[in-house]
Amino acid sequence: MGVAVALAGAASWAISSALLASQAERVDTLSASALRLISALAFFLVVIFAVGAAGDFGRMSILEFAELAAIGLLALAIGESLYAAAVATIGMTRAFTTVVVLYNLFAFLLAAVFLGEAVHWDVALGSVLVLVGVYLVVLHGRARAAGVEGSPHILPHGAADVRLPLIGRVRPTLQLGIVLAALNGLAWGAAAVWLQAAGDQFDESAVGTARLPVAAAVLLVAAVMQPESNLRRLAIGRRSLVILLVSGVLANGVAGLLFIVALEDIGTGRTVILYSLAPLMALPIGAFFLRERVTIWVAVGTVLAVVGVILIA
């Protein structure tokens, strides 16, 4: 049962990424991220009362709540914005693959440094495979997919420029996409290690809920303050609004909740391994629904990266 739950969670994450990527040309990153967090918060508020974990908020001190809120800011406000910008810049397939594998790699390395987790031969080999896989997907796969260096076909159809948080419009480049995805992976990895040390005394649903309000509020305010943001101009179509809200529920709601359920049933190692299959699930989604180019090098790189994640886990 736990294996099926973990696979469903990985699929939920992959589908959410495809939904987000489908709106990258229509909605700026701040507005998209704010809407996704608001819908995830609504989902968790329903869940926390349904499972009877609301009482955990009464046991949290101000400092404990502030720490969880800070983790949420790192993972959800900063991380979500970086991820949305990476998807808009280099497409879902490459952004999702790069983020997932680097998130796992950074999380492991930070856990080894700050939590004292041991490093074995399989972990070292897995780290090498992760880096090789990312290289094939992001660099070598780009040249093969485009046919010539610098071809715009590495981007989703019609993506001419990207509105980044607090920066404005920039011309999308492969280098920018790599940097955004790597920073996102680092933010998520650091937040995961921090959360492991800070949230073990409370119910998982209460911890997940506590991370969301401040992060959602910060992104909402930041989006409204940006003159060209979709939220500021109230320029979000009904279809885009629904897609982004569903994407938020799937990514930060359903996938997160299923991760917790699988964790309790089959343990951390097997759950992380199964969730690392999300990039492979995202490949056909990006190819069939977003018309992204999937070459042999992208596929091989993704497989190597996922194998590396499995060895690390």
C-alpha positions as CSV (number, residue, x, y, z in Angstrom):
1,M,0.0,0.0,0.0
2,G,2.8,2.4,0.9
3,V,4.5,1.8,-2.5
4,A,1.3,2.7,-4.3
5,V,0.9,5.8,-2.2
6,A,4.5,7.0,-2.9
7,L,4.1,6.4,-6.6
8,A,0.8,8.4,-6.6
9,G,2.6,11.2,-4.8
10,A,5.5,11.3,-7.4
11,A,2.9,11.3,-10.2
12,S,1.1,14.2,-8.4
13,W,4.3,16.2,-8.3
14,A,5.1,15.5,-12.0
15,I,1.5,16.5,-13.1
16,S,1.7,19.6,-11.0
17,S,5.0,20.6,-12.7
18,A,3.3,20.2,-16.1
19,L,0.4,22.3,-15.1
20,L,2.8,25.0,-13.9
21,A,4.8,24.9,-17.0
22,S,1.7,25.3,-19.2
23,Q,1.1,28.7,-17.6
24,A,4.7,30.0,-17.7
25,E,4.0,32.2,-20.7
26,R,0.7,33.6,-19.2
27,V,1.4,34.3,-15.5
28,D,4.5,35.8,-13.9
29,T,6.4,33.7,-11.4
30,L,5.5,35.6,-8.3
31,S,1.8,35.5,-9.0
32,A,1.9,31.8,-10.0
33,S,3.8,30.9,-6.8
34,A,1.5,32.9,-4.5
35,L,-1.6,31.3,-6.0
36,R,-0.1,27.8,-5.6
37,L,0.7,28.4,-1.9
38,I,-2.7,29.8,-1.2
39,S,-4.4,26.8,-2.6
40,A,-2.0,24.5,-0.7
41,L,-2.8,26.3,2.5
42,A,-6.5,25.8,2.0
43,F,-5.9,22.1,1.4
44,F,-3.8,21.7,4.6
45,L,-6.3,23.6,6.7
46,V,-9.0,21.1,5.7
47,V,-6.6,18.2,6.4
48,I,-5.4,19.4,9.7
49,F,-9.0,19.7,11.1
50,A,-10.0,16.4,9.5
51,V,-7.2,14.5,11.2
52,G,-7.6,16.4,14.5
53,A,-4.1,17.8,14.6
54,A,-5.2,21.5,15.0
55,G,-4.3,21.2,18.8
56,D,-0.6,21.1,17.9
57,F,-0.7,24.8,17.2
58,G,-1.5,25.5,20.8
59,R,1.6,23.6,21.8
60,M,3.9,25.6,19.6
61,S,5.8,28.4,21.1
62,I,6.3,31.7,19.2
63,L,9.9,30.7,18.5
64,E,8.9,27.3,17.2
65,F,6.2,28.7,14.9
66,A,8.7,31.4,13.7
67,E,11.3,28.7,12.9
68,L,8.7,26.7,10.9
69,A,7.6,29.9,9.1
70,A,11.2,30.7,8.2
71,I,11.6,27.2,6.8
72,G,8.4,27.8,4.8
73,L,9.9,31.1,3.5
74,L,13.0,29.3,2.3
75,A,11.3,26.3,0.7
76,L,8.0,27.8,-0.5
77,A,8.5,31.5,-1.0
78,I,12.0,31.6,-2.3
79,G,12.2,28.0,-3.6
80,E,8.8,28.1,-5.4
81,S,9.6,31.3,-7.1
82,L,13.0,30.0,-8.3
83,Y,11.4,26.8,-9.5
84,A,8.6,28.6,-11.5
85,A,11.3,30.9,-13.1
86,A,13.4,27.9,-14.0
87,V,10.5,26.1,-15.6
88,A,9.7,29.3,-17.6
89,T,13.3,29.6,-18.7
90,I,14.4,26.1,-19.7
91,G,11.2,24.2,-19.9
92,M,9.6,21.6,-17.5
93,T,11.6,18.5,-18.5
94,R,15.1,20.0,-17.8
95,A,14.0,22.3,-14.9
96,F,12.2,19.5,-13.1
97,T,14.9,16.9,-13.6
98,T,17.7,19.3,-12.5
99,V,15.8,20.5,-9.5
100,V,14.8,17.0,-8.3
101,V,18.2,15.5,-8.5
102,L,20.1,18.5,-7.1
103,Y,17.5,18.8,-4.3
104,N,18.2,15.2,-3.3
105,L,22.0,15.7,-3.6
106,F,22.1,19.0,-1.6
107,A,19.8,17.5,1.0
108,F,22.1,14.6,1.5
109,L,25.3,16.6,1.6
110,L,23.8,19.1,4.1
111,A,22.5,16.3,6.2
112,A,26.0,14.7,6.2
113,V,27.6,18.0,7.3
114,F,25.0,19.2,9.9
115,L,23.3,16.0,11.0
116,G,26.3,13.7,10.9
117,E,24.9,11.2,8.4
118,A,27.6,8.8,7.2
119,V,28.9,8.8,3.6
120,H,29.4,5.3,2.0
121,W,30.7,4.2,-1.4
122,D,27.2,3.9,-2.8
123,V,26.5,7.5,-1.9
124,A,29.7,8.7,-3.5
125,L,28.9,6.8,-6.7
126,G,25.3,8.1,-6.6
127,S,26.6,11.7,-6.3
128,V,28.7,11.2,-9.5
129,L,25.8,9.7,-11.4
130,V,23.6,12.7,-10.3
131,L,26.1,15.2,-11.6
132,V,26.7,13.3,-14.9
133,G,22.9,12.9,-15.4
134,V,22.3,16.6,-14.9
135,Y,25.1,17.4,-17.3
136,L,23.6,15.2,-20.0
137,V,20.1,16.6,-19.5
138,V,21.0,20.3,-19.3
139,L,24.0,20.7,-21.6
140,H,24.5,17.8,-24.0
141,G,20.8,17.2,-24.3
142,R,20.4,20.8,-25.3
143,A,22.7,20.6,-28.3
144,R,21.2,17.4,-29.6
145,A,17.6,18.7,-29.1
146,A,18.3,22.0,-30.8
147,G,20.6,20.7,-33.6
148,V,22.7,23.9,-33.2
149,E,24.0,25.7,-30.2
150,G,21.7,28.4,-29.0
151,S,18.5,27.3,-30.8
152,P,15.3,28.6,-29.2
153,H,13.6,25.2,-29.4
154,I,14.9,24.3,-26.0
155,L,12.2,26.6,-24.6
156,P,8.5,26.0,-24.4
157,H,6.8,27.1,-27.6
158,G,6.5,30.9,-27.8
159,A,8.5,31.7,-24.7
160,A,10.3,34.9,-25.6
161,D,11.1,36.4,-22.2
162,V,10.5,35.8,-18.5
163,R,9.4,38.0,-15.7
164,L,11.5,37.2,-12.7
165,P,10.8,38.2,-9.0
166,L,12.3,41.7,-8.2
167,I,14.2,41.7,-11.5
168,G,11.7,42.2,-14.3
169,R,12.0,40.9,-17.8
170,V,15.2,39.0,-18.8
171,R,16.0,37.1,-22.0
172,P,15.9,33.4,-21.2
173,T,19.2,31.6,-21.5
174,L,20.4,28.1,-20.6
175,Q,22.9,29.5,-18.1
176,L,20.2,31.4,-16.3
177,G,18.0,28.3,-16.2
178,I,20.8,26.2,-14.7
179,V,21.4,28.8,-12.0
180,L,17.8,29.1,-11.1
181,A,17.3,25.4,-10.9
182,A,20.5,24.9,-8.8
183,L,19.5,27.6,-6.4
184,N,16.0,26.1,-6.1
185,G,17.5,22.7,-5.3
186,L,19.8,24.2,-2.7
187,A,16.9,26.1,-1.1
188,W,14.7,22.9,-0.9
189,G,17.6,20.8,0.3
190,A,18.5,23.2,3.1
191,A,14.9,23.5,4.1
192,A,14.4,19.7,4.2
193,V,17.4,19.3,6.6
194,W,16.3,22.2,8.7
195,L,12.8,20.8,8.9
196,Q,14.1,17.4,10.0
197,A,15.7,19.0,13.0
198,A,12.9,21.4,13.8
199,G,9.5,19.7,13.3
200,D,9.8,16.2,14.8
201,Q,7.8,17.0,17.9
202,F,4.6,18.0,16.1
203,D,2.1,16.2,13.8
204,E,3.3,16.3,10.2
205,S,0.1,18.0,9.0
206,A,0.5,20.7,11.6
207,V,4.1,21.3,10.6
208,G,3.1,21.5,6.9
209,T,0.4,24.0,7.7
210,A,2.6,26.2,9.9
211,R,5.1,26.6,7.0
212,L,2.5,28.0,4.6
213,P,0.8,31.2,5.9
214,V,3.8,33.5,6.1
215,A,5.3,32.3,2.8
216,A,2.0,32.7,1.0
217,A,1.5,36.2,2.5
218,V,5.0,37.3,1.5
219,L,4.6,36.1,-2.1
220,L,1.1,37.6,-2.3
221,V,2.4,41.0,-1.1
222,A,5.5,40.9,-3.4
223,A,3.3,40.0,-6.4
224,V,0.9,42.8,-5.7
225,M,3.8,45.3,-5.3
226,Q,5.2,44.4,-8.7
227,P,3.7,46.8,-11.3
228,E,3.6,44.3,-14.2
229,S,2.5,41.2,-12.2
230,N,-0.7,39.5,-13.1
231,L,-2.1,39.8,-9.6
232,R,-1.4,43.5,-9.5
233,R,-3.2,44.0,-12.8
234,L,-5.9,41.4,-12.1
235,A,-5.0,39.9,-15.4
236,I,-5.3,36.2,-14.7
237,G,-7.8,34.3,-16.9
238,R,-10.2,31.9,-15.2
239,R,-8.6,28.9,-16.9
240,S,-5.1,29.9,-15.7
241,L,-6.4,30.6,-12.2
242,V,-7.9,27.1,-12.0
243,I,-4.8,25.4,-13.4
244,L,-2.5,27.2,-10.9
245,L,-4.7,26.5,-7.9
246,V,-4.9,22.8,-8.9
247,S,-1.2,22.8,-9.4
248,G,-0.6,24.1,-5.9
249,V,-2.9,21.6,-4.3
250,L,-1.1,18.7,-6.2
251,A,2.4,19.9,-5.5
252,N,2.4,21.3,-2.0
253,G,-0.8,19.6,-0.8
254,V,-1.4,16.1,-2.2
255,A,2.2,15.2,-2.9
256,G,3.3,16.4,0.5
257,L,0.5,14.6,2.3
258,L,1.1,11.3,0.4
259,F,4.8,11.6,1.2
260,I,4.0,11.7,4.9
261,V,1.6,8.7,4.6
262,A,4.2,6.7,2.6
263,L,6.9,7.6,5.1
264,E,5.0,6.1,8.0
265,D,4.3,2.9,6.0
266,I,7.5,2.0,4.1
267,G,10.1,4.3,5.7
268,T,12.2,7.2,4.5
269,G,14.6,5.3,2.2
270,R,12.0,3.6,0.0
271,T,9.7,6.7,0.0
272,V,12.5,9.0,-1.3
273,I,13.5,6.4,-3.9
274,L,10.0,6.2,-5.2
275,Y,9.5,9.9,-5.2
276,S,12.8,10.3,-7.2
277,L,10.9,8.6,-10.1
278,A,9.0,11.9,-10.7
279,P,11.4,13.2,-13.3
280,L,10.8,10.0,-15.4
281,M,7.1,10.5,-15.1
282,A,7.6,14.2,-16.1
283,L,9.4,13.2,-19.4
284,P,6.3,11.9,-21.3
285,I,4.1,14.7,-19.8
286,G,6.4,17.4,-21.0
287,A,6.8,15.7,-24.4
288,F,3.1,15.0,-25.1
289,F,1.4,17.9,-23.5
290,L,4.0,20.7,-23.6
291,R,5.7,19.8,-26.9
292,E,9.1,19.8,-25.3
293,R,11.9,18.0,-27.1
294,V,13.0,14.8,-25.5
295,T,16.2,13.4,-27.0
296,I,18.1,10.2,-26.2
297,W,20.6,12.2,-24.2
298,V,17.8,13.8,-22.1
299,A,16.4,10.3,-21.4
300,V,19.8,8.7,-20.6
301,G,20.7,11.6,-18.3
302,T,17.4,11.4,-16.5
303,V,17.9,7.7,-15.9
304,L,21.5,8.1,-14.6
305,A,20.3,10.9,-12.3
306,V,17.5,8.9,-10.9
307,V,19.8,5.9,-10.4
308,G,22.2,8.2,-8.5
309,V,19.4,9.4,-6.3
310,I,18.4,5.8,-5.5
311,L,22.0,5.0,-4.5
312,I,22.1,8.1,-2.3
313,A,18.8,7.3,-0.7
